[in-house]
Amino acid sequence: MFLLLGALFLTACHKKTAAPPPPPPPVAAAPVPAPLPTITLSATPATVEAGSAVTLRWEARNAGTVRIEPGLGEVAVTGNRAVNPGSSVTYTATAIGPGGTATDTARITVNAAAPPAERIPDARINPPNASLETLFGQNVQTILFDYDKAEIRGDQVSKLQGNAAWLKQNSSVRFTVEGHCDEKGSQEYNLALGDRRAAAVKEFLVQQGIPESRINAISYGEERPVCRDETEDCMQRNRRAEFTLNP
């Protein structure tokens, strides 16, 4: 009996311990994100006379596809192209790669042929006994824009050049360029669009030799329409850059 109890005691003392749990599986490394593409676009020269060629140059990195609009479509990742825009235009290059997209723009200002000197007779530029406000209203014309656009239209270039010619001859005049819109779109969007329109006109006049210090630019968006009819003619009249004489 004592021998049996001793055997049972020894067996209990030598009870096997549980095996440790297996180690957790290794954690896979997070994938490295693809690098974002980059692109640069330039136009040389940036200001030309109508009919002159401009060279667009671009270079993209980390991109598989590049498109340039308007007109060029898909192009090589790096390259150059001669273009002959008929009017002022902003080219946009878009680079697309595994890491996303990137864009850059280049603006070209196209000046129409200079109007003949007799287009604005001396008597009209400085008629006798006319106030400066009257002269300003007679010689500085409103500029119209296409729907949802801020580029200077080809048919408005000669008007802007005429404005610049009179402003050069009256170098003491300070003025404001007001950007206006039709009522389509939100108020916030139209304020931004009007700002771009005023800025485009200001840039054109500066390139014509008008000192920037003489020009203020402001946007009124859709707040000050010249008419309220729901017709295309009325809305076209509201898409404008208007000039006011500063005190």
C-alpha positions in Angstrom: 0.0 0.0 0.0 2.8 2.4 0.9 4.5 1.7 -2.4 1.3 2.5 -4.4 0.8 5.8 -2.6 4.4 6.7 -3.2 4.1 6.0 -6.9 1.0 8.2 -7.1 2.8 11.0 -5.2 5.8 10.9 -7.6 3.5 10.9 -10.6 1.7 14.0 -9.4 4.9 15.9 -8.7 6.1 15.3 -12.2 3.0 16.6 -14.0 3.9 18.0 -17.5 3.6 21.8 -18.0 1.6 23.2 -21.0 3.5 24.0 -24.1 3.9 27.8 -24.8 1.6 29.3 -27.5 3.1 29.7 -31.0 4.5 33.2 -31.9 2.2 35.5 -33.8 2.7 35.6 -37.6 4.9 38.4 -38.9 3.1 41.7 -39.8 3.4 42.6 -43.4 5.1 45.9 -44.1 2.8 48.7 -45.3 3.1 49.3 -49.1 5.1 52.4 -50.1 2.7 55.0 -51.7 3.5 56.0 -55.3 5.1 59.4 -55.5 3.0 62.3 -56.6 3.5 63.5 -60.2 4.8 67.0 -60.9 4.7 69.1 -64.0 5.9 72.5 -65.2 4.6 74.4 -68.2 5.9 77.6 -69.7 5.2 79.8 -72.8 7.9 81.8 -74.6 7.2 84.6 -75.3 4.2 85.1 -73.1 3.0 88.2 -75.1 2.8 88.2 -78.9 1.2 90.0 -81.8 -1.6 88.2 -83.6 -0.3 85.5 -86.0 3.0 85.0 -84.1 4.2 81.7 -82.8 4.7 80.8 -79.2 6.7 77.8 -77.9 5.1 75.8 -75.1 7.6 73.7 -73.0 6.7 71.2 -70.3 8.3 68.6 -68.1 6.6 66.0 -66.0 7.9 63.6 -63.4 6.3 60.4 -61.9 3.6 60.6 -64.6 2.6 58.2 -67.3 0.2 60.5 -69.2 0.3 64.2 -69.9 -2.5 66.3 -71.6 -2.4 69.9 -72.6 -5.5 71.8 -73.3 -6.9 73.5 -75.2 -6.1 71.8 -78.5 -3.0 69.7 -77.9 -4.4 66.7 -76.2 -2.1 63.9 -75.0 1.6 64.7 -75.4 4.9 63.2 -74.4 5.9 63.4 -70.8 8.6 66.0 -71.6 8.6 68.1 -74.7 7.8 71.4 -76.5 5.4 72.5 -79.1 4.9 75.6 -81.3 1.4 77.1 -81.1 -0.3 80.1 -82.9 -3.2 81.2 -80.8 -5.6 83.6 -82.4 -6.5 85.2 -79.1 -5.3 85.4 -75.5 -5.5 81.9 -74.0 -4.4 80.0 -70.9 -3.0 76.5 -71.5 -3.4 73.9 -68.8 -1.1 70.8 -68.6 -2.2 67.8 -66.5 0.1 65.0 -65.5 -1.4 61.7 -64.4 0.5 59.0 -62.6 0.1 56.2 -60.1 0.4 58.7 -57.3 -2.4 61.1 -58.5 -2.5 64.2 -60.8 -0.8 67.5 -61.0 -1.4 70.6 -63.2 0.3 73.8 -64.3 -0.8 76.6 -66.5 0.8 79.1 -68.9 -1.0 82.2 -70.1 -0.4 83.8 -73.6 -1.6 87.3 -74.3 -2.2 87.9 -78.0 -2.2 91.6 -79.1 -4.2 92.4 -82.2 -2.6 94.6 -84.9 -2.3 98.2 -83.6 -5.3 100.2 -84.7 -4.6 103.1 -87.1 -3.9 106.4 -85.5 -7.0 108.0 -87.0 -9.2 105.5 -85.2 -9.5 108.0 -82.3 -9.2 111.6 -83.7 -7.5 114.2 -81.6 -10.8 116.1 -81.2 -12.3 113.0 -79.6 -9.4 112.4 -77.3 -9.3 115.9 -76.0 -12.4 117.8 -77.2 -12.5 121.4 -75.9 -14.3 122.2 -72.7 -15.0 118.5 -71.8 -14.5 117.3 -68.3 -12.1 114.5 -67.5 -15.1 112.3 -66.4 -16.7 112.9 -69.8 -13.5 112.1 -71.7 -13.0 109.0 -69.6 -16.5 107.7 -70.4 -16.1 108.5 -74.1 -12.8 106.8 -74.6 -12.5 103.9 -72.1 -14.8 101.1 -73.2 -16.4 98.2 -71.4 -14.9 94.7 -72.2 -17.2 91.7 -72.7 -16.4 88.1 -71.8 -17.7 84.7 -72.8 -19.8 82.6 -70.4 -17.8 81.3 -67.5 -14.5 82.6 -69.0 -12.0 85.2 -67.9 -9.8 85.2 -71.0 -9.7 88.3 -73.2 -11.7 87.6 -76.3 -10.1 88.3 -79.7 -12.9 90.7 -80.6 -12.2 92.7 -77.5 -8.5 93.2 -77.9 -8.7 96.3 -80.1 -11.1 97.9 -77.6 -8.6 97.3 -74.8 -5.7 98.7 -76.9 -7.8 101.8 -77.6 -8.4 102.1 -73.9 -4.7 101.8 -73.3 -3.8 104.4 -75.9 -6.1 107.0 -74.3 -4.9 106.1 -70.8 -1.2 106.6 -71.9 -2.1 110.1 -73.2 -3.8 110.9 -69.9 -1.2 109.7 -67.5 -2.7 111.4 -64.5 -5.9 109.3 -64.7 -6.3 106.6 -62.0 -9.1 104.2 -62.4 -10.8 100.9 -61.3 -11.4 97.8 -63.3 -14.7 96.2 -62.1 -15.3 92.5 -62.8 -19.0 91.6 -63.4 -20.9 88.4 -64.1 -24.3 87.1 -65.1 -26.6 85.5 -62.4 -25.7 81.9 -63.3 -23.8 80.1 -60.6 -23.5 80.9 -56.9 -22.6 84.3 -55.5 -19.2 83.0 -54.2 -18.3 81.5 -57.6 -19.3 84.7 -59.5 -17.2 86.9 -57.1 -14.2 84.7 -57.9 -15.0 84.8 -61.6 -15.4 88.6 -61.6 -12.1 88.9 -59.8 -10.4 86.8 -62.6 -11.9 89.0 -65.2 -10.8 92.2 -63.6 -7.3 90.8 -63.1 -7.1 89.7 -66.8 -7.9 93.2 -68.0 -5.5 94.8 -65.5 -2.7 92.4 -66.7 -3.4 93.3 -70.3 -3.2 97.1 -69.6 0.0 96.7 -67.6 1.6 94.8 -70.6 0.5 97.7 -72.8 2.5 100.1 -70.6 0.0 101.4 -68.1 1.7 101.5 -64.6 0.1 99.1 -62.2 0.0 101.8 -59.5 -2.7 103.6 -61.6 -5.1 100.6 -61.6 -7.4 99.2 -59.0 -9.2 95.9 -59.6 -12.4 94.8 -57.8 -15.1 92.1 -58.3 -18.8 92.7 -57.9 -19.8 89.3 -59.1 -23.5 89.3 -60.1 -24.4 92.2 -57.7 -24.5 95.0 -60.3 -26.1 93.8 -63.6 -26.8 96.3 -66.4 -30.0 94.5 -67.1 -32.1 91.7 -65.6 -33.9 90.2 -68.5 -33.5 86.4 -68.8 -32.1 86.5 -72.3 -28.7 85.6 -73.7 -28.2 89.2 -74.9 -28.8 90.6 -71.5 -26.6 88.0 -69.8 -23.8 88.7 -72.3 -24.0 92.4 -71.4 -23.5 91.5 -67.7 -20.4 89.4 -68.4 -18.1 92.4 -68.5 -15.2 94.4 -67.1 -16.2 98.0 -66.6 -14.1 101.0 -65.9 -14.7 103.8 -63.4 -12.7 106.9 -62.9 -11.1 107.2 -59.4 -11.4 110.6 -57.6 
